[in-house]
Amino acid sequence: MLFLTTLSDSSGESDKLENCIERIAKGEKSALGQLYELTGSAVYGFALSILKNRHDAEDVQQDVYLQIWKGADRYTAKGRPRAWIFEITKNLALMRMREQKRTVPAEPEDWQEMWADVPAVDHEDRIMLKALLGSLTDEERQIVVLHAVSGMKHREIAVLLKLNLSTVLSKYNRALKKLREAAKGEAQ
């Protein structure tokens, strides 16, 4: 299935993101727009996987780019700009959860919407994803989204979610197995 393919975070991609952050630090608004185009759907998807509420995820997504705008000058280029962006996303999402002390389960339409801007995911894949994502736990869904959509490496996901690498790999493989079994059920 196309949507299970890992989108690699190539050095060219990291270079583009770091270039955007550097230009943002210099006050270049167009660079923020470019960064949003490159990472917006992944940021939204990660926020949604934590908050399970479309409106809260949209708010956090906007707050992430405001934080990037304000803090780009403090970013230290280490070849891991996605990890920095997702750390901001995670922190803002968790802060919102603490403030609200609640989560509302995400509707299937919210999960489908997350994939709308991913060119590698066509309409048929989105329909399948809508049916399949419900079979995963929240943590499995986060790991799959971060790896398959956002292109993060398992090691980066482990650091971001504060899990052991072996736990992330196990949960990712378990999630893929669940997705395959659910896909077989959908096909029949």
C-alpha positions, 0 to 999 in steps of 0.5 A: 500500500502506498500510504505505508511507504516511508517518506525519507527525510533526506539530507536535501529535505533537512537542508531545505527546512534548515534554510527556511528556519535560517531565513525565518530568523532573518525575518523573511515571511515567505520562508515561514510560508515555505516551511508551512507548505513543507511541514504543515500537514505533518504538524497537524497530523501529529497534533491531531494524534495527541489531541484527538480534536480537529479544532485543537489540532488546528490551533496548535498547528498555528501556534507551532508556526508562531513559535517558530517565527518567534524562536527561529533565531534560537534554533541550532542547526543539527541536521534535525529540523523536523525533530525540532518542529515536532518537539514544539508541536508535542509541547504545545499539544501537551500544554493544551491538553493540560489546560483543557484537561480533556480530549475528544476522540477524533472523528474519522473525517479528521484523520482523513483530512490529515492526509489530504495534503500528502501527494503520495496519498491518493483518494483511494488511500484516504478512504482506506486510511479512514477505515484502518486508523481506528484499529490502532491505539493512539500511540501506534497512530502517532508512531505511524504518522510520524514515521510514514507521513512525516519521515521521522526516523524511529530513533527520532520518534523514540526521543520525541515520545520519550520511549525506548527505541525497541518500544517504538520499533515494536509498536510500529511493527505491531501497528503495521500488522494491525493495518495489514490485517484490517486491510485484508478485512476491508478487501474481503 
